[in-house]
């Protein structure tokens, strides 16, 4: 546990949040979600925003209360470590929220939050996609590109590729089914990012920022002149 004096001296930041005793379970769940979706952090209940110690009623706000919030108000359930700490003659509830292993976390109402500086907010679409990527439940290369169809693929290149594995693509009756099975097309018929980059006729038409960067060294070692 981080010493309370150290936490109070640095104030609220990307890894520390103060909550007064008047806070409710929904607000605590929101803080837990934002920390778990980012890099983890500490919630100190019984401290005002300006660092004033107000304390908590341990009959109401205690370790069990914090664990119940993490289990019942966070989806998927989160394991947090909490304890009551005596400081300046008052009780504080110290809640240590780890960086989540099963991102993204959200509330029972389906709201997502991330920690930015000393506040939390709803993630943008790109940030939310990145959270799903980190969990392994979402892969960017399988995302479909709007307005693309099988006509945006170089079928000759695809046929040459499958020929290496003894499969004659041009003789397939249901070519689109095969392309869906190998994640080159989505179920809706759009070309995936991977499909467009590898077999696309004109990928830059849809992926404007896609590019290849390379470095040329004068020699055969990375320490040679660039």
MIDOSE-1310 file (N, C-alpha, C; in nm, 2 decimals, decimal comma, always signed):
residues 226
xxxx	+0,08/-0,12/+0,00/+0,00/+0,00/+0,00/+0,09/+0,12/+0,00; +0,05/+0,22/-0,08/+0,13/+0,35/-0,09/+0,09/+0,43/+0,04; +0,19/+0,48/+0,11/+0,17/+0,56/+0,23/+0,06/+0,67/+0,20; -0,03/+0,69/+0,30/-0,13/+0,79/+0,28/-0,07/+0,93/+0,26
xxxx	+0,03/+0,96/+0,34/+0,09/+1,10/+0,33/+0,14/+1,12/+0,19; +0,20/+1,02/+0,12/+0,25/+1,03/-0,01/+0,14/+1,06/-0,11; +0,02/+0,99/-0,09/-0,09/+1,00/-0,18/-0,15/+1,14/-0,17; -0,16/+1,19/-0,05/-0,22/+1,32/-0,02/-0,13/+1,43/-0,08
xxxx	+0,00/+1,41/-0,07/+0,09/+1,52/-0,11/+0,09/+1,54/-0,26; +0,06/+1,43/-0,33/+0,07/+1,44/-0,48/-0,07/+1,48/-0,54; -0,18/+1,47/-0,46/-0,31/+1,50/-0,50/-0,37/+1,41/-0,61; -0,48/+1,45/-0,66/-0,54/+1,36/-0,76/-0,46/+1,37/-0,89
xxxx	-0,45/+1,25/-0,96/-0,38/+1,25/-1,08/-0,43/+1,13/-1,16; -0,35/+1,08/-1,26/-0,40/+0,97/-1,34/-0,41/+0,84/-1,27; -0,35/+0,83/-1,15/-0,35/+0,71/-1,07/-0,41/+0,72/-0,93; -0,46/+0,84/-0,90/-0,52/+0,86/-0,76/-0,65/+0,94/-0,78
xxxx	-0,75/+0,90/-0,70/-0,88/+0,97/-0,70/-0,93/+0,98/-0,55; -0,97/+1,10/-0,51/-1,02/+1,12/-0,38/-1,17/+1,12/-0,39; -1,24/+1,06/-0,29/-1,38/+1,06/-0,29/-1,43/+1,09/-0,14; -1,53/+1,17/-0,13/-1,58/+1,21/+0,00/-1,67/+1,09/+0,05
xxxx	-1,70/+1,10/+0,18/-1,78/+0,99/+0,24/-1,92/+0,99/+0,18; -1,96/+1,10/+0,12/-2,09/+1,11/+0,06/-2,11/+1,05/-0,07; -2,00/+0,99/-0,12/-2,00/+0,93/-0,26/-2,09/+0,80/-0,25; -2,14/+0,76/-0,37/-2,23/+0,64/-0,37/-2,16/+0,53/-0,45
xxxx	-2,22/+0,42/-0,45/-2,16/+0,30/-0,52/-2,14/+0,32/-0,66; -2,24/+0,39/-0,73/-2,23/+0,41/-0,87/-2,11/+0,49/-0,91; -2,07/+0,59/-0,83/-1,96/+0,68/-0,85/-1,83/+0,60/-0,83; -1,83/+0,52/-0,73/-1,71/+0,43/-0,70/-1,69/+0,34/-0,82
xxxx	-1,80/+0,28/-0,87/-1,79/+0,18/-0,98/-1,73/+0,25/-1,10; -1,77/+0,38/-1,12/-1,72/+0,45/-1,24/-1,57/+0,47/-1,23; -1,52/+0,50/-1,11/-1,38/+0,52/-1,09/-1,31/+0,39/-1,11; -1,36/+0,28/-1,06/-1,30/+0,15/-1,07/-1,29/+0,11/-1,22
xxxx	-1,39/+0,14/-1,30/-1,39/+0,10/-1,44/-1,29/+0,18/-1,51; -1,28/+0,31/-1,49/-1,18/+0,40/-1,56/-1,04/+0,36/-1,53; -1,01/+0,32/-1,40/-0,88/+0,28/-1,37/-0,84/+0,14/-1,43; -0,94/+0,05/-1,42/-0,92/-0,09/-1,48/-0,90/-0,08/-1,63
xxxx	-0,96/+0,01/-1,70/-0,95/+0,02/-1,84/-0,82/+0,10/-1,88; -0,76/+0,16/-1,79/-0,63/+0,23/-1,82/-0,51/+0,16/-1,75; -0,45/+0,22/-1,65/-0,33/+0,16/-1,59/-0,35/+0,13/-1,45; -0,47/+0,12/-1,40/-0,49/+0,10/-1,25/-0,47/+0,22/-1,17
xxxx	-0,51/+0,22/-1,04/-0,50/+0,33/-0,96/-0,55/+0,31/-0,82; -0,55/+0,41/-0,74/-0,60/+0,41/-0,60/-0,72/+0,50/-0,58; -0,82/+0,45/-0,52/-0,94/+0,54/-0,48/-0,93/+0,55/-0,33; -0,93/+0,67/-0,28/-0,92/+0,70/-0,14/-1,05/+0,76/-0,09
xxxx	-1,13/+0,69/-0,02/-1,27/+0,73/+0,02/-1,25/+0,79/+0,16; -1,31/+0,91/+0,18/-1,30/+0,98/+0,30/-1,21/+1,10/+0,29; -1,18/+1,14/+0,17/-1,09/+1,26/+0,14/-1,16/+1,35/+0,04; -1,17/+1,48/+0,07/-1,23/+1,57/-0,02/-1,14/+1,60/-0,14
xxxx	-1,19/+1,67/-0,24/-1,11/+1,70/-0,36/-0,99/+1,78/-0,33; -1,00/+1,87/-0,22/-0,89/+1,95/-0,19/-0,79/+1,88/-0,09; -0,81/+1,76/-0,06/-0,72/+1,68/+0,03/-0,76/+1,68/+0,18; -0,87/+1,75/+0,21/-0,92/+1,76/+0,35/-0,97/+1,62/+0,39
xxxx	-0,93/+1,57/+0,51/-0,97/+1,44/+0,56/-1,11/+1,45/+0,62; -1,20/+1,38/+0,57/-1,34/+1,38/+0,63/-1,37/+1,25/+0,69; -1,31/+1,14/+0,65/-1,33/+1,01/+0,71/-1,45/+0,94/+0,66; -1,47/+0,81/+0,69/-1,59/+0,74/+0,65/-1,65/+0,67/+0,77
xxxx	-1,77/+0,63/+0,75/-1,84/+0,55/+0,85/-1,81/+0,40/+0,81; -1,73/+0,33/+0,89/-1,69/+0,20/+0,85/-1,80/+0,10/+0,86; -1,91/+0,13/+0,92/-2,02/+0,04/+0,92/-2,09/+0,03/+0,78; -2,07/+0,14/+0,71/-2,13/+0,15/+0,57/-2,03/+0,14/+0,46
xxxx	-1,92/+0,20/+0,48/-1,82/+0,20/+0,37/-1,70/+0,13/+0,42; -1,68/+0,01/+0,38/-1,57/-0,08/+0,43/-1,53/-0,17/+0,32; -1,44/-0,27/+0,35/-1,39/-0,36/+0,25/-1,50/-0,44/+0,18; -1,60/-0,48/+0,25/-1,71/-0,56/+0,19/-1,78/-0,47/+0,09
xxxx	-1,81/-0,35/+0,13/-1,88/-0,26/+0,04/-1,81/-0,24/-0,09; -1,67/-0,22/-0,08/-1,59/-0,20/-0,20/-1,59/-0,33/-0,29; -1,58/-0,44/-0,22/-1,57/-0,57/-0,30/-1,71/-0,59/-0,37; -1,82/-0,56/-0,30/-1,95/-0,58/-0,36/-1,97/-0,49/-0,49
xxxx	-1,92/-0,37/-0,48/-1,92/-0,28/-0,60/-1,85/-0,34/-0,71; -1,72/-0,38/-0,68/-1,64/-0,44/-0,79/-1,69/-0,56/-0,85; -1,77/-0,64/-0,77/-1,83/-0,76/-0,82/-1,96/-0,74/-0,89; -2,04/-0,66/-0,84/-2,18/-0,64/-0,88/-2,21/-0,53/-0,98
xxxx	-2,12/-0,42/-0,97/-2,15/-0,30/-1,05/-2,05/-0,28/-1,16; -1,95/-0,37/-1,17/-1,85/-0,36/-1,28/-1,86/-0,49/-1,37; -1,86/-0,47/-1,50/-1,87/-0,59/-1,59/-1,75/-0,59/-1,69; -1,68/-0,70/-1,69/-1,69/-0,82/-1,60/-1,64/-0,79/-1,46
xxxx	-1,68/-0,87/-1,36/-1,64/-0,84/-1,22/-1,49/-0,82/-1,21; -1,46/-0,73/-1,12/-1,32/-0,69/-1,10/-1,27/-0,73/-0,96; -1,15/-0,77/-0,95/-1,09/-0,80/-0,82/-1,01/-0,68/-0,77; -1,05/-0,62/-0,66/-0,98/-0,51/-0,60/-0,93/-0,54/-0,46
xxxx	-0,83/-0,47/-0,42/-0,78/-0,49/-0,28/-0,82/-0,36/-0,20; -0,89/-0,38/-0,09/-0,93/-0,26/-0,01/-0,91/-0,29/+0,14; -0,89/-0,18/+0,21/-0,87/-0,19/+0,35/-0,90/-0,05/+0,42; -0,94/-0,06/+0,55/-0,96/+0,06/+0,63/-0,83/+0,10/+0,69
xxxx	-0,80/+0,23/+0,67/-0,68/+0,29/+0,72/-0,71/+0,40/+0,82; -0,64/+0,40/+0,94/-0,66/+0,51/+1,03/-0,56/+0,62/+1,00; -0,61/+0,74/+0,99/-0,52/+0,85/+0,96/-0,58/+0,98/+1,02; -0,50/+1,04/+1,10/-0,53/+1,17/+1,17/-0,66/+1,15/+1,25
xxxx	-0,67/+1,03/+1,32/-0,79/+1,01/+1,40/-0,92/+0,98/+1,33; -0,91/+0,96/+1,20/-1,03/+0,92/+1,12/-1,00/+0,80/+1,04; -1,11/+0,74/+0,99/-1,10/+0,62/+0,91/-1,11/+0,65/+0,76; -1,02/+0,59/+0,68/-1,02/+0,61/+0,53/-1,04/+0,47/+0,47
xxxx	-1,11/+0,47/+0,36/-1,12/+0,34/+0,28/-1,02/+0,35/+0,16; -0,92/+0,26/+0,16/-0,82/+0,26/+0,06/-0,86/+0,15/-0,04; -0,88/+0,18/-0,16/-0,92/+0,08/-0,27/-0,81/+0,08/-0,38; -0,74/-0,03/-0,39/-0,64/-0,04/-0,49/-0,70/-0,12/-0,61
xxxx	-0,71/-0,05/-0,72/-0,77/-0,10/-0,85/-0,66/-0,14/-0,94; -0,65/-0,27/-0,98/-0,54/-0,31/-1,07/-0,57/-0,28/-1,21; -0,47/-0,27/-1,30/-0,49/-0,26/-1,44/-0,57/-0,39/-1,49; -0,68/-0,37/-1,55/-0,76/-0,49/-1,58/-0,70/-0,59/-1,68
xxxx	-0,73/-0,71/-1,66/-0,68/-0,82/-1,75/-0,79/-0,85/-1,85; -0,91/-0,81/-1,83/-1,02/-0,85/-1,92/-1,09/-0,72/-1,98; -1,02/-0,63/-2,03/-1,07/-0,51/-2,09/-1,16/-0,54/-2,21; -1,25/-0,45/-2,24/-1,29/-0,33/-2,16/-1,40/-0,36/-2,06
xxxx	-1,39/-0,29/-1,95/-1,48/-0,30/-1,84/-1,59/-0,19/-1,86; -1,71/-0,22/-1,81/-1,82/-0,12/-1,82/-1,92/-0,14/-1,71; -2,01/-0,04/-1,70/-2,11/-0,04/-1,59/-2,22/-0,13/-1,63; -2,31/-0,16/-1,53/-2,43/-0,24/-1,56/-2,52/-0,18/-1,66
xxxx	-2,51/-0,05/-1,68/-2,59/+0,02/-1,79/-2,51/+0,03/-1,92; -2,40/-0,04/-1,93/-2,32/-0,05/-2,05/-2,24/+0,07/-2,08; -2,20/+0,15/-1,98/-2,12/+0,27/-2,01/-1,97/+0,24/-1,98; -1,88/+0,28/-2,07/-1,74/+0,26/-2,06/-1,67/+0,39/-2,01
xxxx	-1,56/+0,37/-1,94/-1,49/+0,49/-1,89/-1,34/+0,46/-1,90; -1,26/+0,57/-1,92/-1,11/+0,56/-1,92/-1,06/+0,67/-1,83; -0,94/+0,66/-1,78/-0,88/+0,76/-1,70/-0,79/+0,85/-1,78; -0,82/+0,98/-1,78/-0,73/+1,08/-1,85/-0,70/+1,19/-1,75
xxxx	-0,57/+1,19/-1,71/-0,53/+1,29/-1,61/-0,60/+1,26/-1,48; -0,66/+1,36/-1,42/-0,72/+1,34/-1,29/-0,87/+1,32/-1,30; -0,92/+1,30/-1,43/-1,06/+1,28/-1,45/-1,09/+1,15/-1,53; -1,21/+1,11/-1,54/-1,24/+1,00/-1,63/-1,35/+1,04/-1,73
xxxx	-1,35/+0,98/-1,84/-1,45/+1,01/-1,94/-1,48/+0,89/-2,03; -1,58/+0,90/-2,11/-1,62/+0,80/-2,20/-1,51/+0,79/-2,31; -1,47/+0,67/-2,35/-1,36/+0,66/-2,46/-1,42/+0,69/-2,60; -1,34/+0,74/-2,68/-1,38/+0,76/-2,82/-1,39/+0,62/-2,89
xxxx	-1,45/+0,62/-3,01/-1,46/+0,49/-3,08/-1,33/+0,43/-3,10; -1,23/+0,50/-3,14/-1,09/+0,45/-3,16/-1,04/+0,39/-3,03; -1,05/+0,47/-2,92/-1,00/+0,42/-2,79/-1,07/+0,29/-2,74; -1,20/+0,29/-2,77/-1,28/+0,17/-2,73/-1,24/+0,05/-2,82
xxxx	-1,21/+0,07/-2,94/-1,16/-0,04/-3,03/-1,03/-0,09/-2,98; -0,94/+0,00/-2,93/-0,81/-0,04/-2,88/-0,83/-0,12/-2,76; -0,92/-0,09/-2,67/-0,94/-0,17/-2,55/-0,99/-0,31/-2,59; -1,07/-0,32/-2,69/-1,12/-0,46/-2,73/-1,00/-0,53/-2,79
xxxx	-0,91/-0,46/-2,86/-0,79/-0,53/-2,92/-0,70/-0,58/-2,81; -0,68/-0,50/-2,70/-0,60/-0,54/-2,59/-0,65/-0,67/-2,52; -0,78/-0,68/-2,52/-0,84/-0,80/-2,46/-0,83/-0,93/-2,54; -0,80/-0,91/-2,67/-0,79/-1,03/-2,76/-0,92/-1,07/-2,82
xxxx	-1,03/-0,99/-2,79/-1,16/-1,03/-2,84/-1,19/-0,96/-2,97; -1,10/-0,87/-3,01/-1,13/-0,79/-3,13/-0,99/-0,78/-3,21; -1,00/-0,80/-3,34/-0,88/-0,79/-3,42/-0,90/-0,68/-3,53; -0,82/-0,58/-3,53/-0,84/-0,47/-3,62/-0,84/-0,52/-3,77
xxxx	-0,75/-0,62/-3,80/-0,73/-0,66/-3,94/-0,86/-0,73/-3,99; -0,95/-0,77/-3,90/-1,08/-0,83/-3,94/-1,19/-0,73/-3,96; -1,17/-0,61/-3,93/-1,27/-0,50/-3,95/-1,31/-0,48/-4,09; -1,44/-0,47/-4,12/-1,48/-0,45/-4,26/-1,47/-0,30/-4,30
xxxx	-1,43/-0,27/-4,42/-1,42/-0,14/-4,47/-1,55/-0,10/-4,55; -1,61/+0,00/-4,50/-1,74/+0,04/-4,56/-1,72/+0,07/-4,71; -1,82/+0,04/-4,79/-1,83/+0,07/-4,93/-1,75/-0,02/-5,01; -1,67/-0,11/-4,95/-1,59/-0,21/-5,03/-1,67/-0,33/-5,06
xxxx	-1,64/-0,40/-5,17/-1,70/-0,53/-5,21/-1,60/-0,62/-5,26; -1,64/-0,74/-5,30/-1,54/-0,84/-5,35/-1,48/-0,78/-5,48; -1,54/-0,69/-5,55/-1,48/-0,63/-5,67/-1,36/-0,54/-5,64; -1,33/-0,51/-5,51/-1,21/-0,44/-5,48/-1,09/-0,53/-5,45
xxxx	-1,11/-0,66/-5,47/-1,01/-0,75/-5,45/-0,95/-0,80/-5,58; -0,82/-0,83/-5,58/-0,75/-0,88/-5,70/-0,77/-1,03/-5,70; -0,87/-1,08/-5,77/-0,90/-1,22/-5,76/-0,79/-1,31/-5,82; -0,71/-1,25/-5,91/-0,60/-1,33/-5,97/-0,49/-1,35/-5,87
xxxx	-0,47/-1,25/-5,79/-0,37/-1,27/-5,68/-0,42/-1,37/-5,57; -0,55/-1,36/-5,55/-0,60/-1,46/-5,45/-0,59/-1,60/-5,50; -0,62/-1,62/-5,63/-0,61/-1,75/-5,69/-0,47/-1,80/-5,68; -0,37/-1,72/-5,71/-0,23/-1,76/-5,70/-0,19/-1,80/-5,56
xxxx	-0,25/-1,72/-5,46/-0,22/-1,75/-5,32/-0,27/-1,89/-5,29; -0,40/-1,92/-5,32/-0,46/-2,05/-5,28/-0,40/-2,16/-5,36; -0,35/-2,13/-5,48/-0,29/-2,24/-5,56/-0,17/-2,30/-5,48; -0,10/-2,22/-5,40/+0,01/-2,28/-5,32/-0,03/-2,39/-5,23
xxxx	-0,16/-2,39/-5,20/-0,21/-2,49/-5,10/-0,30/-2,59/-5,18; -0,28/-2,60/-5,31/-0,36/-2,70/-5,38/-0,50/-2,67/-5,40; -0,54/-2,54/-5,38/-0,68/-2,51/-5,39/-0,70/-2,42/-5,52; -0,80/-2,46/-5,60/-0,82/-2,38/-5,72/-0,94/-2,29/-5,70
xxxx	-0,90/-2,16/-5,66/-1,00/-2,06/-5,62/-1,10/-2,03/-5,73; -1,05/-2,02/-5,86/-1,13/-1,98/-5,97/-1,24/-2,09/-6,00; -1,22/-2,21/-5,95/-1,31/-2,32/-5,98/-1,42/-2,33/-5,86; -1,40/-2,25/-5,76/-1,50/-2,25/-5,65/-1,63/-2,20/-5,69
xxxx	-1,74/-2,27/-5,66/-1,87/-2,22/-5,69/-1,91/-2,10/-5,61; -1,88/-2,11/-5,48/-1,92/-2,00/-5,39/-1,79/-1,93/-5,34; -1,73/-1,84/-5,42/-1,61/-1,78/-5,39/-1,62/-1,69/-5,26; -1,73/-1,62/-5,25/-1,75/-1,52/-5,14/-1,75/-1,60/-5,01
xxxx	-1,81/-1,72/-5,01/-1,81/-1,80/-4,88/-1,67/-1,83/-4,84; -1,59/-1,87/-4,93/-1,45/-1,90/-4,90/-1,38/-1,78/-4,85; -1,40/-1,66/-4,91/-1,33/-1,54/-4,87/-1,38/-1,50/-4,73; -1,51/-1,53/-4,70/-1,55/-1,50/-4,56/-1,49/-1,59/-4,46
xxxx	-1,47/-1,72/-4,50/-1,41/-1,82/-4,41/-1,27/-1,79/-4,37; -1,20/-1,72/-4,46/-1,05/-1,68/-4,44/-1,04/-1,54/-4,40; -1,15/-1,47/-4,36/-1,15/-1,34/-4,31/-1,11/-1,23/-4,40; -1,13/-1,25/-4,53/-1,10/-1,15/-4,63/-1,22/-1,07/-4,66
xxxx	-1,34/-1,13/-4,63/-1,47/-1,06/-4,64/-1,54/-1,07/-4,51; -1,62/-0,97/-4,47/-1,71/-0,99/-4,36/-1,84/-1,05/-4,40; -1,92/-1,09/-4,30/-2,05/-1,15/-4,33/-2,14/-1,05/-4,41; -2,11/-0,92/-4,40/-2,19/-0,82/-4,47/-2,14/-0,80/-4,61
xxxx	-2,03/-0,87/-4,65/-1,97/-0,86/-4,78/-1,87/-0,75/-4,80; -1,83/-0,68/-4,69/-1,73/-0,58/-4,70/-1,59/-0,65/-4,69; -1,49/-0,59/-4,76/-1,35/-0,64/-4,76/-1,30/-0,60/-4,62; -1,22/-0,69/-4,56/-1,16/-0,66/-4,43/-1,03/-0,58/-4,45
xxxx	-0,98/-0,52/-4,34/-0,86/-0,44/-4,35/-0,74/-0,53/-4,41; -0,73/-0,66/-4,35/-0,63/-0,75/-4,40/-0,65/-0,78/-4,55; -0,77/-0,81/-4,59/-0,80/-0,84/-4,73/-0,76/-0,73/-4,82; -0,79/-0,60/-4,78/-0,76/-0,49/-4,86/-0,61/-0,46/-4,87
xxxx	-0,54/-0,48/-4,76/-0,40/-0,45/-4,76/-0,32/-0,56/-4,84; -0,36/-0,68/-4,83/-0,29/-0,79/-4,90/-0,33/-0,81/-5,04; -0,46/-0,81/-5,07/-0,51/-0,84/-5,20/-0,59/-0,73/-5,27; -0,59/-0,61/-5,21/-0,67/-0,50/-5,26/-0,62/-0,45/-5,39
xxxx	-0,71/-0,41/-5,48/-0,67/-0,35/-5,61/-0,61/-0,21/-5,59; -0,68/-0,13/-5,51/-0,64/+0,00/-5,48/-0,67/+0,04/-5,33; -0,59/-0,02/-5,24/-0,62/-0,01/-5,10/-0,61/+0,14/-5,05; -0,53/+0,22/-5,11/-0,51/+0,36/-5,06/-0,64/+0,44/-5,08
xxxx	-0,73/+0,39/-5,17/-0,85/+0,46/-5,19/-0,94/+0,46/-5,07; -0,93/+0,36/-4,99/-1,01/+0,35/-4,86/-0,93/+0,36/-4,74; -0,80/+0,32/-4,74/-0,72/+0,34/-4,62/-0,61/+0,45/-4,65; -0,66/+0,57/-4,63/-0,58/+0,68/-4,67/-0,45/+0,70/-4,60
xxxx	-0,45/+0,65/-4,47/-0,33/+0,67/-4,39/-0,24/+0,54/-4,39; -0,28/+0,44/-4,46/-0,20/+0,32/-4,46/-0,07/+0,34/-4,54; +0,04/+0,30/-4,48/+0,17/+0,32/-4,55/+0,28/+0,22/-4,50; +0,39/+0,22/-4,57/+0,50/+0,13/-4,52/+0,62/+0,22/-4,50
xxxx	+0,68/+0,21/-4,38/+0,79/+0,29/-4,34/+0,91/+0,20/-4,34; +1,03/+0,24/-4,39/+1,15/+0,16/-4,38/+1,27/+0,24/-4,35; +1,37/+0,18/-4,29/+1,50/+0,25/-4,27/+1,61/+0,18/-4,35; +1,70/+0,25/-4,40/+1,81/+0,20/-4,48/+1,94/+0,22/-4,41
xxxx	+2,00/+0,12/-4,37/+2,13/+0,13/-4,30/+2,25/+0,10/-4,40; +2,36/+0,18/-4,38/+2,48/+0,16/-4,46/+2,56/+0,05/-4,39; +2,52/-0,07/-4,42/+2,59/-0,19/-4,36/+2,49/-0,29/-4,32; +2,53/-0,39/-4,25/+2,44/-0,50/-4,21/+2,41/-0,51/-4,07
xxxx	+2,44/-0,40/-3,99/+2,41/-0,40/-3,85/+2,32/-0,28/-3,82; +2,23/-0,29/-3,72/+2,15/-0,18/-3,68/+2,22/-0,06/-3,63; +2,34/-0,08/-3,58/+2,42/+0,03/-3,53/+2,50/+0,10/-3,64; +2,49/+0,05/-3,76/+2,56/+0,12/-3,87/+2,49/+0,25/-3,91
xx	+2,55/+0,33/-3,99/+2,50/+0,46/-4,02/+2,36/+0,45/-4,09; +2,27/+0,53/-4,05/+2,13/+0,53/-4,10/+2,13/+0,63/-4,22
